[in-house]
Amino acid sequence: MIISVAGSGFVGLVHGAVLSKQGHKVILFDINQDKINSIINFCEGKSNDLPIFEEGLPEILRTSYKNKLIEFTTDSKRAIRESTFVFIAVGTPPDANGKADLSYVDSVAHKIGEVLKETPSYKIIVNKSTVPVGTARRVRKIIEQYYQGEFEVASNPETLAEGRAVMDSLYPNRLIVGVESEKARKLFEELYSSLFSPGQSRIHFMAPESSELTKYACNTYLASQVALTNVFANLAKKAGANWREMIPAVLGDERIGRFVHPGLGFGGSCFMKDVSQLYNTIKEIGGSEQDFQLLKQVLEQNENQKMQLNIVLDRIYPELNGKKIAVWGLAFKKDTNDIREAASLKVIPDLLKKGAKVIAHDPQASEEFMHEMKKLNVDTTNLMIVEDMYEATKDSEALLILNDWKLYRRPDYNQLRSNLSKRLILDGKDVFNYESIKEQKDFEYHCIGRPSVNILL
Ligand SMILES: NC(=O)c1ccc[n+]([C@@H]2O[C@H](COP(=O)([O-])OP(=O)(O)OC[C@H]3O[C@@H](n4cnc5c(N)ncnc54)[C@H](O)[C@@H]3O)[C@@H](O)[C@H]2O)c1
């Protein structure tokens, strides 16, 4: 398989070199003639200077070059024409507003379009650069200005870290690949087959949009962890604690890094209270404004998250007055009757305030919930709690699911079909099986973190 790589910078050069080491024929092309000359001079032994330093790279480049498995050129058209895969690994530097400058990516896409128009053939164009979600679509549109034949635009964001780039590329812990077709998926499996032992492939295939966003999600998780670490370290220093000796105990909490299932925010007795206390401690101890504001924003985001289903419902029904709405789940999570900081405490009063009639169910937390409503002085005239979860849905316009009790997981769709006056389901905890609700066809389903299904209303 011939592969071309646009951009012989840090990512392009390492990626091209590693693919050539796997036995693929690689053509690296760049608009910078000096860079290309200096790489060729290095490969031919005429100089010892490579534009980038990375352990293991010089040896791979010289060997592959000698074996004619890698070449370097500024003739982008030839490189594109001869290859099946065209990786785009050009820079995407931030502009003054922090937005990725996609002009280099666009210019490669135009070049690919021109080549395909002149010499049509099937190609997989791959965004290797870090690009915002939607860029695969953007590249496709540019190419379609020139060419309407079959081609694929995929996303395969680079995950190597400088300083160990060659090892990261030769022994990746996982690869992220966004494709649209089975054909492209198979070609990627073939391309990367030698990186993994048979049956041990760690390629995560998904839609191009998911792949593009995965890269940003990982970096933002990591960046947030660095920021939070420094908030704790600053506080520790001021409070006479030692962050270093805390680290093993903090990392001993195996949940850290694993709370990746989205929902209606966190509830329960601890998170809100403890983050609030830490916010106050940093403030009192004279910590920096940015440090405690970061924690405040965590709390604010969480409160806003609790209202995600209400926001969708408001869009569908700008007028809720007199409408019957079913709610499943009052406790802050399954398997408990604890309602402290539960999403239900925000969601239901909001519906009642807008004049909706709420019929709610929870296997354990009904009493606690009603008690709390009283304490909060919420007018509960239009709130009814029922013992049968399906009774809540009778003649209701919509079903809102706020927690993840097991009994909500496998609903009787026929009962829901005959009970709900509008087949509208808003799931705040990913409780329903996404694929099976898609198959139902006649339910409009909204959930967190995935596209809505069957928009009917
Ligand atoms: N450097 C990293 O550690 C790293 C890691 C992961 C992802 N990334 C991402 O990978 C992308 C590339 O990063 P980099 O560090 O390799 O950038 P770089 O600036 O080192 O290299 C980009 C290269 O692209 C070339 N180029 C520009 N326009 C071109 C065109 N039309 N045709 C051919 N070549 C062209 C430039 O001349 C340059 O040599 C960026 O999106 C970056 O965010 C970088």
The ligand as an SDF file (V2000), in Angstrom:
LIG
                    3D

 44 48  0  0  0  0  0  0  0  0999 V2000
    3.8520   17.8790   17.9830 N   0  0  0  0  0  0  0  0  0  0  0  0
    3.1150   17.0700   18.7550 C   0  0  0  0  0  0  0  0  0  0  0  0
    3.5540   16.5750   19.8060 O   0  0  0  0  0  0  0  0  0  0  0  0
    1.7520   16.6870   18.3260 C   0  0  0  0  0  0  0  0  0  0  0  0
    1.1510   15.5760   18.9220 C   0  0  0  0  0  0  0  0  0  0  0  0
   -0.1300   15.2100   18.4990 C   0  0  0  0  0  0  0  0  0  0  0  0
   -0.7690   15.9510   17.5180 C   0  0  0  0  0  0  0  0  0  0  0  0
   -0.1570   17.0450   16.9650 N   0  0  0  0  0  0  0  0  0  0  0  0
   -0.8780   17.7700   15.9130 C   0  0  0  0  0  0  0  0  0  0  0  0
   -0.3780   17.3520   14.6420 O   0  0  0  0  0  0  0  0  0  0  0  0
   -0.4070   18.4410   13.7050 C   0  0  0  0  0  0  0  0  0  0  0  0
    0.9830   18.6840   13.1550 C   0  0  0  0  0  0  0  0  0  0  0  0
    1.8470   19.0520   14.2260 O   0  0  0  0  0  0  0  0  0  0  0  0
    3.4090   19.1910   14.0290 P   0  0  0  0  0  0  0  0  0  0  0  0
    3.9650   19.4370   15.3820 O   0  0  0  0  0  0  0  0  0  0  0  0
    3.9160   18.0420   13.2320 O   0  0  0  0  0  0  0  0  0  0  0  0
    3.4720   20.5150   13.1320 O   0  0  0  0  0  0  0  0  0  0  0  0
    4.7400   21.1830   12.4030 P   0  0  0  0  0  0  0  0  0  0  0  0
    4.4760   22.6210   12.3580 O   0  0  0  0  0  0  0  0  0  0  0  0
    5.9940   20.6660   13.0460 O   0  0  0  0  0  0  0  0  0  0  0  0
    4.7010   20.5830   10.9380 O   0  0  0  0  0  0  0  0  0  0  0  0
    3.7580   20.9170    9.9980 C   0  0  0  0  0  0  0  0  0  0  0  0
    4.3890   20.7790    8.6280 C   0  0  0  0  0  0  0  0  0  0  0  0
    3.3680   20.9180    7.6580 O   0  0  0  0  0  0  0  0  0  0  0  0
    3.9420   21.5840    6.5260 C   0  0  0  0  0  0  0  0  0  0  0  0
    2.8770   22.0980    5.6580 N   0  0  0  0  0  0  0  0  0  0  0  0
    2.1060   23.1970    5.8180 C   0  0  0  0  0  0  0  0  0  0  0  0
    1.2300   23.3110    4.7960 N   0  0  0  0  0  0  0  0  0  0  0  0
    1.4520   22.2500    3.9790 C   0  0  0  0  0  0  0  0  0  0  0  0
    0.8580   21.8150    2.7600 C   0  0  0  0  0  0  0  0  0  0  0  0
   -0.1300   22.4830    2.1630 N   0  0  0  0  0  0  0  0  0  0  0  0
    1.3290   20.6810    2.1990 N   0  0  0  0  0  0  0  0  0  0  0  0
    2.3190   19.9810    2.7650 C   0  0  0  0  0  0  0  0  0  0  0  0
    2.9290   20.3560    3.9080 N   0  0  0  0  0  0  0  0  0  0  0  0
    2.4970   21.4750    4.5120 C   0  0  0  0  0  0  0  0  0  0  0  0
    4.8320   22.6290    7.1600 C   0  0  0  0  0  0  0  0  0  0  0  0
    5.7740   23.1410    6.2590 O   0  0  0  0  0  0  0  0  0  0  0  0
    5.4330   21.8350    8.3160 C   0  0  0  0  0  0  0  0  0  0  0  0
    6.6440   21.2190    7.9240 O   0  0  0  0  0  0  0  0  0  0  0  0
   -0.9880   19.6170   14.4680 C   0  0  0  0  0  0  0  0  0  0  0  0
   -2.3820   19.6430   14.2670 O   0  0  0  0  0  0  0  0  0  0  0  0
   -0.6960   19.2760   15.9190 C   0  0  0  0  0  0  0  0  0  0  0  0
   -1.6200   19.8820   16.8000 O   0  0  0  0  0  0  0  0  0  0  0  0
    1.0990   17.4130   17.3280 C   0  0  0  0  0  0  0  0  0  0  0  0
  1  2  1  0
  2  3  2  0
  2  4  1  0
  4  5  1  0
  4 44  2  0
  5  6  2  0
  6  7  1  0
  7  8  2  0
  8  9  1  0
  8 44  1  0
  9 10  1  0
  9 42  1  0
 10 11  1  0
 11 12  1  0
 11 40  1  0
 12 13  1  0
 13 14  1  0
 14 15  2  0
 14 16  1  0
 14 17  1  0
 17 18  1  0
 18 19  2  0
 18 20  1  0
 18 21  1  0
 21 22  1  0
 22 23  1  0
 23 24  1  0
 23 38  1  0
 24 25  1  0
 25 26  1  0
 25 36  1  0
 26 27  1  0
 26 35  1  0
 27 28  2  0
 28 29  1  0
 29 30  1  0
 29 35  2  0
 30 31  1  0
 30 32  2  0
 32 33  1  0
 33 34  2  0
 34 35  1  0
 36 37  1  0
 36 38  1  0
 38 39  1  0
 40 41  1  0
 40 42  1  0
 42 43  1  0
M  CHG  2   8   1  16  -1
M  END
$$$$
